[in-house]
Amino acid sequence: MKTKFIFILTVLAVLNSCSKRNNTVVATKTPTDTTATESYFNSDTTLFTKGHSFQVTTIDPDLENSDTLLVMVKKNSLKIFQTYIEKEGLYNQEFIDFNNDGNFDILFSRGEQRGEHELYLYDSLKNTFVKSRGFERIREYVRLKSNSNYWYSYSRAGCADMNWTSKLFTFKNFETVELGYIYGKGCEDEEEPQSIQISKVLKNDESNLKLIEKLPYSVLDDTDKWNFIEEYWNKNYQKFR
């Protein structure tokens, strides 16, 4: 019963993530082994996009002893991609067009404690999938409403989530490119008062920041950080391109 419940939730999540994307439809998702407790690690998902069928298969070679999952993709029954991913903490698989090229991409997410993601973008020229370098640094992610080529993230930064960060990012040549960075310091101490620091990310290096604006934390008095982040990036993303 537990396996059946997990499987149903997985199907609903996949259908929801793909139903909003043009040219991409999930046709079926079935576990290959319904007797195992973690059979959602063994699954087949068939998608149709631009007149082609794609079959994404995850295979757990050994439920008890294996640390990795085999991921294999077939296009029109021909294998075009294969890789191994870490199994520990894996809880979700989604098919979303991240880089806005009209093709679905494959996202694997790990548990909330780790908050890690592994993203594979479809390369239509080489007819394969490419791991997006840098996406492992992204935690929670939201697409901009004002420009669907850009995304922003949210991540806790300590002090019971009173300190937090948000990144503006996009994709170039299959790489996750960070453009902007917000550091919200809600914890007040003697060394540094509360503030919201907004910086440009130079050369896609999150340690190389150029401060462009510093706001008092009191700007959140009439709103919350979630609304502030969403509104700021949607209104100001062009400053960071």
DAMOMO-V450610 format. One record per residue. RES is the residue in three letters. PHI is phi as a letter, one per 20 degrees, with the letter a starting at -180 (999 if undefined). Layout:
res->(RES & RES)
phi->(PHI & PHI)
//
This chain:
res->(MET & LYS & THR & LYS & PHE & ILE & PHE & ILE & LEU & THR & VAL & LEU & ALA & VAL & LEU & ASN & SER & CYS & SER & LYS & ARG & ASN & ASN & THR & VAL & VAL & ALA & THR & LYS & THR & PRO & THR & ASP & THR & THR & ALA & THR & GLU & SER & TYR & PHE & ASN & SER & ASP & THR & THR & LEU & PHE & THR & LYS & GLY & HIS & SER & PHE & GLN & VAL & THR & THR & ILE & ASP & PRO & ASP & LEU & GLU & ASN & SER & ASP & THR & LEU & LEU & VAL & MET & VAL & LYS & LYS & ASN & SER & LEU & LYS & ILE & PHE & GLN & THR & TYR & ILE & GLU & LYS & GLU & GLY & LEU & TYR & ASN & GLN & GLU & PHE & ILE & ASP & PHE & ASN & ASN & ASP & GLY & ASN & PHE & ASP & ILE & LEU & PHE & SER & ARG & GLY & GLU & GLN & ARG & GLY & GLU & HIS & GLU & LEU & TYR & LEU & TYR & ASP & SER & LEU & LYS & ASN & THR & PHE & VAL & LYS & SER & ARG & GLY & PHE & GLU & ARG & ILE & ARG & GLU & TYR & VAL & ARG & LEU & LYS & SER & ASN & SER & ASN & TYR & TRP & TYR & SER & TYR & SER & ARG & ALA & GLY & CYS & ALA & ASP & MET & ASN & TRP & THR & SER & LYS & LEU & PHE & THR & PHE & LYS & ASN & PHE & GLU & THR & VAL & GLU & LEU & GLY & TYR & ILE & TYR & GLY & LYS & GLY & CYS & GLU & ASP & GLU & GLU & GLU & PRO & GLN & SER & ILE & GLN & ILE & SER & LYS & VAL & LEU & LYS & ASN & ASP & GLU & SER & ASN & LEU & LYS & LEU & ILE & GLU & LYS & LEU & PRO & TYR & SER & VAL & LEU & ASP & ASP & THR & ASP & LYS & TRP & ASN & PHE & ILE & GLU & GLU & TYR & TRP & ASN & LYS & ASN & TYR & GLN & LYS & PHE & ARG)
phi->(999 & f & f & f & f & f & f & f & f & f & f & f & f & f & f & f & f & e & f & e & d & f & m & c & c & e & e & b & b & c & f & e & b & e & e & e & f & d & f & f & f & d & b & c & c & d & c & d & b & l & n & d & d & c & d & d & d & d & c & e & f & b & g & e & d & e & e & c & d & e & d & c & c & d & d & l & m & d & f & d & b & b & b & d & c & f & e & g & n & f & c & b & c & c & c & c & e & f & e & m & d & n & d & f & d & d & d & d & c & d & g & f & f & e & m & e & c & c & d & c & e & f & d & f & f & e & l & b & d & c & f & e & f & o & f & f & e & e & d & f & c & b & f & f & f & e & b & f & e & c & c & c & c & c & b & f & c & o & l & l & m & f & e & b & c & b & d & e & b & b & c & c & l & m & e & e & d & e & d & c & b & d & d & e & d & e & e & d & b & f & f & b & f & f & a & c & d & d & c & e & e & e & l & l & d & f & e & d & d & d & f & d & a & c & d & f & f & f & f & e & f & d & b & c & f & f & f & f & f & f & f & f & f & f & e & c & g & f & f & d & f)
//
